[in-house]
Amino acid sequence: MMGIPAMSDSETRLSGDALLSDEPTIELVLKARNGDRTAVEALLQRCLPKLRRWAHGRLPAHAREALDTGDLVQEAALHMLQRVDDFEPHHVGAMQAYLRLSVINRIRDEIRRVGRRPVAVELVEEPPADAPSPLEVTLQNESYNRYRTALERLLSRDRELVVARIEAQWSFADVAERFGMTTADAARMAVNRALKRLATEIRREL
């Protein structure tokens, strides 16, 4: 297996771009394992912005001067890619859960390294500001194989919207900004249409 290529600062400043790939995340992981730099860039684009926001409040106040949340998140993501043989995508939302566990473990390691005792509440999950709909929750828990097959039958634009919302977990404001839509409500409607088409395709697999 080829090593995961290291990423420069310029290569990881991807959060403001549209999706580099509309492939399912696990397909990109498999390519990244074989040293595909484009796949690594696409994975980091998807996971880093969301993980940075999620991880920011988990560091206790006394550790924030000594530790950089962005660096921790990037290191955790790259570490996950290097250990991807241990990852089994049983459902669509598994990758985000795996990444968050990796970030939590990295935060704990770094807090111990700087000689501070972690505060118990620092890693408690906060309610998301842009909570998923019941349909999104259903799709996130869907069988990966059925999801992948159904996703392949969608038009490219719908695939991109589904991947952005379900796999990268971008907010509707993020989707609007990165896909050139006028408002978050416009993004919500476009995403919901794509998700309904995906759900219809998944039902064809049952």
N, C-alpha and C positions, 0 to 999 in steps of 0.2 A: 504494500500500500504506500502511495506517495504521501509525504507530509502535507498538512494544510499550510498553504503559503501565508507568510506574515503580511499584514495589511498596514499600509502607511496611513498617516492622518488624512491625506487628501482622498485616499481610496475609501475611507469610512465616512466621509461627509456626504452621505447619500440620502439623507432623510427628506430633502426637499424635492427629490426627483420622482417621476412616475415609476411604476414597477419596472425593474430590470428584466423580470421574467414572470410569466403567468403560470409557470409550472407549479404543481403541488410542492410544498416545502420538502417533503421527504425525497422527492426526485432530485432536488437541488443538493440535498445532503449526500446522496449517493454519488453524485458527480463531484462534489467537494472532496469526498474521501479519495478520489482518484486524482486530486490535484487541480481540478478545474477552477481557475481563479475567478472566472465570471460567475460561477455558481456560488463561490464564497462571498463575493461582493453582493449578490442578490440576497443571500441569507442574512448577511449583516445589515443590509438595507431594511429588511423586514423586521428583524428582531431588536436592533439596537435602540431606535428611538422609543419604542414602547417599553422596553426593559429599563431604560434609563429613567423614564418618568416613574415607573413602578418602583424602582429601587431607591429613588432619591430619599423618600421619607423613611426608609427602613434603617438607615444609618443613625445611630444615636447622636445627639448634638455634640457630645464630647469627642467623637471620632471624625467629624466632618472636616476638621482642619487638616488632619493627618492623612485622610483617605480621599480619593477622587472617585465619585460614583461612576462616572463615565468610563474611567479606566477599568474599574472592577467589573462592570458589565461587559465590556469588550473582552477582557481576559476570560471571563466565565463563558462567553459565547464561543470563543476560539477553543477553549478547553473542551467544551461540549462537542464541538466538531471533531476534535482529535480523538474523542472517546465514543464516537457515534456507533461503533460496533455494539455497544451496550443498549442502544436505543431501539425500541420496538414500537412502531406507530399503530397501536391498536385502534385509535380513534383520531379524528381530525385535530382535536385540541391538545393532543398529547405533547406536541413539540413545545408549545408555550409553557405547559406545566413542567416539562423537563428542564427548559431553560431557566425558569424561575427558581427551581430547586438548586440548579447549579449556581445561580447568583446568590441565593441565600447562603449556601455553603461557603462561597468565596467571601462574602461579607463577614461571616462568622470567623473564618480563618484570619482575615485581615485585622479584625478587632482584637483577636487573641494576639496577633503578631505585634500590635502596637501596645500591648499590655493593658488593655482596657476590658472590663467586664461588660458583655452585651446586656442591654436592657431587654427584658422579656417581651415588651410590647412592640419592639422595633420591627419585627417581622410579621406582625398581624396584617392580614389582607384587609385593605380598605375597600368599601363599596366603590365600584367603578363609576366615574362621572358620566360615562357614555355607555350605560348598561346594555348588554345584548338583549334582543327580543327573544320571545319563546322559540321562534323559528331558528334564530341563530344558535341558541343553546342546543336545539335538536340536531342541527347540522354539525356543530362542533363535537357532538357525541356520536356522530354517525360512524359506521364502519369505514375504515380508510379505503379499502378496496372499492366499495360501492361509490364512495365519494369521488375517488380518482377517476373511475370509469365515467361517472356522470359529468364530472368537470370537463373531461375531454370532449364531450358532445356540445358544450356551450360555445357561443361565439367568443372570439378573443377578448372583446371588451367586457363581456359578462364574466369571463374567467378572471380577468384582472381585478374586477370589483369584488368578486367572491374571495379571491386570495387576499386582497388588501384588508377586507373586513373580518373574515373568518380565521385566516392563518396569521397575518401580520397584526390583526386586531387594531387597525387604525380607527380613530374616531371619525365621525362623519365630517367634521371640520377638516381633518387631515385628508380624507378622500376628496373633498371639494377642492382643497388647495392643490393637491398633487395631480388631480385629473382635470383641472381647469373648469370646474363647475362654479356657478355663481354663489351658491349658498350651501350651508350644511343640510338644509331641508331638501334641496335638489339632489344632493349626494345620497341622503337617506332614501329618497324615492327610487333613485337609480339602483342602489344596492338592494333594496327590497325586491325590485323587479328581477334582478339577477338571482337572488336567493330563491325566489319562488320558481324560477325556471330550473334552478339546480334541484330543488326539492321534487319537481315534476320528473326530472330525469332519474333521480334516485328511486322514485316509486316504480319506475319502469323496470328496475333491477330486482324488485321484490317478487 
